[in-house]
């Protein structure tokens, strides 16, 4: 396994019954896993509350996960959901969801149809510095993803943070005319 990691988003936003991360890591000779650090109600950050169209209180359901490659943390991911969709579902619990959150959302009638992603670089927070064993000057990449359903309703917003030194994001686009 090389020190860098290349990822594409499409498998992660497509409903299915497999663990995409574990399969991607295995295909490259590694072991991918994750730990759910928290799942439940929270107040979403203002930018996420805006993306999801949440009320003034910013109430959301969040699943906070630490993603590992060969038992080393490589990503911190927070996935936010509107309470009207996620409250009372497996999204609000720390249990693993068979097929993942996008599969459950599809089963609930909210399959992802439109995806918007934005990538930025910034200095790490103290928590991120400790988790990823970074120096104060090593940047992290933050990928913010918004998923909307066929009715153009926002159903999931993800914030993924990973060390810039070991990450490459690849986007493939198909032009249709």
Secondary structure, 3 states (H helix, E strand, C coil): CCCCEEECCHHHHCCCCCCHHHHHHHHCCCCEEEEEEEEEEEECCHHHHHHHCCCCCCEEEEEEEEEEECCEEEEEEEEEECHHHHCCCHHHCCCCCCCCHHHHHHHCCCCCCEEEEEEEEEECCHHHHHHHCCCCCCEEEEEEEEEECCCCCEEEEEEEEEEHHHEEECCCCCCCC
